Amino acid sequence: MKLTTKLMGAAAALALVTGSQAAAEAHMSEITVAYFLEWPMPFQYAKVEGMYEEAMGVDINWVSFDTGTAMSAAMASGDVQIAVSQGVPPFVVAASAGQDLQILDVAVSYADNDNCVVRSDLEIDAENAADLAGKKVAVPLGTAAHYGFLRQMDHFGVDLASLEIVDMAPPDGAAAIAQNSVEMFCGWGGSLRRAKEYGNVLLTGAEKEELGILVFDVTSAPAGFVAENPDLVAAFLGVTAEANAMWNSGENTDVMLPVIAQDAGMDVDATAETISTFVFPSVEDQLSDRWLGAAAPSFMKGVADVFVEAGSIGSALDSYADNVNTGPLSSLGDM
């Protein structure tokens, strides 16, 4: 049996029916979905194989972005209906500013694949991080990398006012540290991998998690789009969950990996190295208290408060519970 056929399991088959009905009711023929290049994930196998279109009954225009903040802007303008793997911090920034977005699932957890790198020639590590004072740092503001940077600087007692912070998308930041234009880089994915060729991280993923610096992305969408198209959204999440389940089983790596690598714009070895640091929670896990059931809203509040204290945003919401919508994901059942 072809893997594409296997991936159309019970939940995805149900999504095929409900998703097609939703598309017809909304009179939609096409939607636009945002994602990242150099950020390999199982959904990309389903993307390449056309499984989302088959399940949802609409054409999908896939558009790559450099940052989650750009994804928020595209959803605000109506140019994007669903964003895959948007970082929680950029989501929080948009929601705090009044943008009516909703988290639909936990796309990936990746504490080891979002970090800050200090140039090797400076010989700065966790023991002498105070020596970062006066250094120039490339940080994509309003992103997961920005949040992690703020938390790490607070942990090490480095005064933000002592740093020259430059807003750079990760690809630009990686180029800057390679050219000695900045002393520290913060970012993720392929850009982080390239930056690490020129420096070292201050804290490992495990060390960051011990400090409560969680790093995970979500699938997000405008609340109005979800309200008008709940079955279409459930169909999308169903295909994603099936692709994740097939990857997590470990039985389909040889078939899926080269397809994911090509779609991510990476070679197979780099893809295998990157995706090995990713965790793709099951639907049951995502709906548990550890994730969307309880932890996500409180974590978002914590992120917002950090940004407010740093002066990155003007104010935080009292609660982010209304920004989590588990309805479409719950309709899938266990996967």
C-alpha positions in Angstrom: 0.0 0.0 0.0 1.3 3.4 -0.9 2.2 5.7 2.0 -0.2 8.4 0.7 -3.0 5.8 0.9 -2.0 4.7 4.4 -2.0 8.3 5.5 -5.6 8.7 4.7 -6.7 7.0 7.9 -10.0 7.1 9.6 -9.7 10.6 10.9 -8.4 12.0 7.6 -11.2 10.1 5.8 -13.8 11.8 8.0 -12.1 15.1 7.3 -12.5 14.4 3.6 -16.3 14.4 3.9 -16.7 17.2 6.4 -14.0 19.4 4.8 -15.6 19.1 1.3 -19.0 20.0 2.8 -17.5 23.0 4.5 -15.8 24.3 1.4 -19.1 24.0 -0.5 -21.0 25.8 2.2 -18.5 28.7 2.3 -18.2 28.8 -1.5 -14.4 28.7 -1.2 -12.2 27.4 -4.0 -8.8 28.3 -2.6 -7.1 29.1 0.7 -3.5 30.3 1.4 -1.4 28.5 4.1 1.8 29.9 5.5 4.8 27.8 6.5 8.6 28.1 6.9 11.4 26.9 4.6 14.3 25.0 6.2 11.9 23.9 8.9 11.2 20.2 8.1 8.0 18.7 9.4 5.8 15.7 8.5 3.0 17.8 7.1 5.3 18.6 4.2 5.0 15.1 2.9 1.2 15.5 2.9 1.6 18.9 1.3 3.7 17.6 -1.6 1.4 14.6 -2.2 -1.7 16.9 -2.4 -3.4 15.2 0.6 -4.7 18.4 2.1 -6.5 19.4 -1.1 -8.0 15.9 -1.4 -9.2 16.0 2.2 -10.5 19.6 2.2 -11.9 19.9 -1.3 -10.1 23.3 -2.0 -7.0 24.4 -3.7 -4.2 25.4 -1.4 -1.7 28.2 -2.1 1.4 27.4 0.1 3.5 30.5 0.8 6.8 30.5 2.8 7.6 33.2 5.4 10.8 34.2 7.3 9.1 35.0 10.6 6.0 34.4 12.6 5.4 38.1 12.9 5.1 38.2 9.1 2.6 35.4 9.3 0.5 37.4 11.7 0.5 40.4 9.4 -0.5 38.3 6.5 -3.4 36.8 8.5 -4.4 40.3 9.6 -4.6 41.5 5.9 -6.6 38.4 4.9 -3.9 37.1 2.6 -3.3 34.0 4.7 -6.0 31.8 6.3 -3.9 29.3 8.2 -0.3 29.5 9.5 1.6 26.3 10.2 4.3 26.3 12.9 3.9 29.9 14.0 5.9 30.6 17.1 4.0 31.3 20.3 5.7 34.6 21.0 4.7 36.2 17.6 1.2 34.8 18.2 1.1 36.4 21.6 2.4 39.8 20.2 -0.4 39.8 17.7 -3.1 38.7 20.1 -2.0 41.3 22.7 -2.3 44.0 20.1 -5.9 43.0 19.5 -5.6 40.7 16.5 -8.3 38.0 16.8 -6.2 34.8 16.3 -6.7 31.3 17.6 -4.3 28.5 18.3 -5.6 25.2 16.7 -2.9 22.7 17.5 0.6 22.2 18.8 2.7 22.0 15.6 6.0 21.1 17.1 8.1 21.3 20.3 11.8 22.1 19.7 13.8 23.4 22.6 17.1 22.5 20.9 16.2 24.1 17.6 15.7 27.7 18.6 18.6 29.4 20.4 21.2 32.1 20.6 24.7 31.7 19.4 27.8 33.7 20.6 30.8 34.1 18.3 33.5 31.6 19.2 36.3 34.1 19.2 34.7 36.0 22.1 35.0 32.9 24.3 31.8 33.7 26.1 29.7 30.9 27.6 27.3 30.4 30.5 30.1 31.0 33.0 31.0 34.5 31.8 27.8 35.6 30.0 28.1 39.0 31.7 30.8 39.8 29.1 28.0 40.2 26.5 27.5 43.7 27.7 28.2 46.1 24.8 27.8 43.5 22.2 25.7 43.6 19.0 22.9 41.0 18.8 20.8 40.0 15.8 17.3 39.1 17.1 14.1 38.7 15.1 11.8 40.8 17.3 8.5 39.5 18.5 9.4 35.8 17.8 10.1 32.7 19.8 13.8 33.5 19.5 13.2 37.0 20.9 11.4 35.5 23.9 14.2 33.0 24.5 16.8 35.7 24.2 15.0 37.9 26.8 14.6 35.0 29.2 18.3 34.0 28.8 19.5 37.5 29.3 17.4 37.8 32.4 18.8 34.5 33.7 22.4 35.6 33.2 21.7 39.1 34.6 22.7 40.9 31.3 21.1 44.4 31.1 19.3 44.7 27.8 20.2 48.4 27.7 23.9 47.4 27.6 23.3 45.5 24.3 22.9 46.8 20.7 19.9 44.8 19.6 19.2 44.7 15.8 16.0 43.3 14.4 17.0 40.7 11.8 15.2 37.7 10.3 17.2 34.5 11.1 18.7 34.1 7.5 20.0 37.7 7.8 21.2 37.2 11.3 23.1 34.0 10.3 24.8 35.9 7.5 25.7 38.7 9.9 27.4 36.5 12.5 29.3 34.8 9.7 30.5 38.2 8.5 31.4 39.3 12.0 28.8 42.1 11.7 27.2 40.9 15.0 28.6 39.2 18.1 25.5 37.1 18.8 22.7 35.6 16.7 19.3 34.4 17.8 17.1 32.2 15.6 16.1 28.8 14.5 16.2 26.1 11.8 18.8 26.2 9.0 19.8 29.7 10.1 20.7 28.4 13.6 22.6 25.5 12.1 24.7 27.9 10.0 25.2 30.3 12.9 26.6 27.4 15.1 29.4 27.0 12.6 30.7 30.3 13.9 29.9 30.1 17.6 28.4 28.3 20.6 25.1 28.3 22.5 24.9 29.6 26.0 22.3 27.1 27.2 21.2 23.7 25.7 17.5 22.9 25.1 17.3 20.8 28.2 18.9 23.6 30.3 16.4 26.1 28.9 13.4 23.8 29.7 14.7 23.5 33.3 14.3 27.3 33.5 10.8 27.1 32.1 11.8 28.5 28.7 9.6 26.3 26.5 9.8 26.5 22.8 6.9 25.3 20.6 5.0 26.3 17.6 1.3 26.2 16.8 -1.0 26.1 13.9 -3.0 29.3 14.0 -5.8 31.0 12.1 -8.0 34.1 12.3 -11.0 33.4 14.6 -13.5 34.5 12.0 -12.1 32.0 9.5 -12.3 29.2 12.0 -15.9 30.1 13.0 -17.0 30.2 9.4 -15.1 27.0 8.4 -14.9 24.6 11.4 -15.1 21.4 9.3 -12.6 22.7 6.8 -10.2 23.5 9.6 -10.7 20.1 11.2 -9.9 18.5 7.8 -6.6 20.4 7.7 -5.7 19.4 11.2 -6.7 15.8 10.5 -4.2 15.5 7.6 -1.5 17.0 9.7 -2.2 14.6 12.6 -2.1 11.6 10.3 1.3 12.7 8.8 2.7 13.2 12.3 1.4 9.8 13.4 3.0 8.1 10.4 6.3 9.9 11.1 6.2 9.2 14.8 5.7 5.5 14.1 9.3 5.3 12.7 8.1 3.0 9.9 8.0 5.5 7.1 11.1 7.5 7.5 12.8 6.3 4.3 9.8 7.3 2.2 8.9 10.6 3.9 12.4 12.1 4.7 13.6 12.8 1.1 10.2 14.4 0.2 10.2 16.5 3.3 13.9 17.5 2.7 13.2 18.7 -0.9 10.1 20.7 0.1 12.0 22.3 3.0 14.8 23.3 0.6 17.4 21.2 2.5 19.6 18.2 1.9 18.6 14.9 3.4 21.3 14.8 6.1 20.6 18.3 7.3 16.9 17.5 7.4 17.5 14.3 9.4 19.7 16.2 11.8 17.1 19.0 12.3 13.9 16.9 12.5 15.6 14.6 15.1 15.4 17.5 17.6 11.6 18.0 17.0 8.7 16.5 18.9 5.3 16.1 17.3 2.7 15.5 20.0 -0.2 13.3 19.3 -3.7 14.7 19.3 -4.4 13.2 22.7 -1.2 14.8 24.1 -2.1 18.2 22.5 -5.5 18.2 24.2 -4.1 17.3 27.6 -3.4 19.8 30.4 0.3 19.8 29.5 -0.5 21.5 26.3 -3.7 23.1 25.0 -5.8 21.8 27.9 -4.3 24.1 30.5 -0.6 25.0 30.0 -0.8 27.0 26.7 -2.9 30.0 28.0 -0.9 30.4 31.1 2.4 30.1 29.1 1.2 32.8 26.7 0.4 35.1 29.6 3.9 34.5 30.9 5.4 35.3 27.4 3.3 38.5 27.2 4.4 39.7 30.7 8.0 39.2 29.7 7.5 41.3 26.6 5.7 44.0 28.5 8.5 44.1 31.1 11.1 44.4 28.3 9.1 47.2 26.6 8.5 45.1 23.5 4.7 45.4 23.7 2.5 48.0 25.5 0.3 45.6 27.5 -0.8 42.0 27.9 -4.3 40.5 27.9 -5.8 39.5 31.2 -6.1 35.9 29.8 -5.2 34.2 26.6 -7.7 31.3 27.1 -10.0 32.7 24.4 -7.1 32.5 21.9 -7.1 28.7 22.1 -9.7 26.8 20.2 -9.6 23.0 20.7 -12.9 22.4 19.0 -11.7 21.3 15.5 -8.8 19.2 17.0 -11.2 17.6 19.5 -13.4 16.5 16.7 -10.7 14.2 15.3 -10.6 11.9 18.2 -7.3 10.1 19.3 -4.5 10.0 16.8 
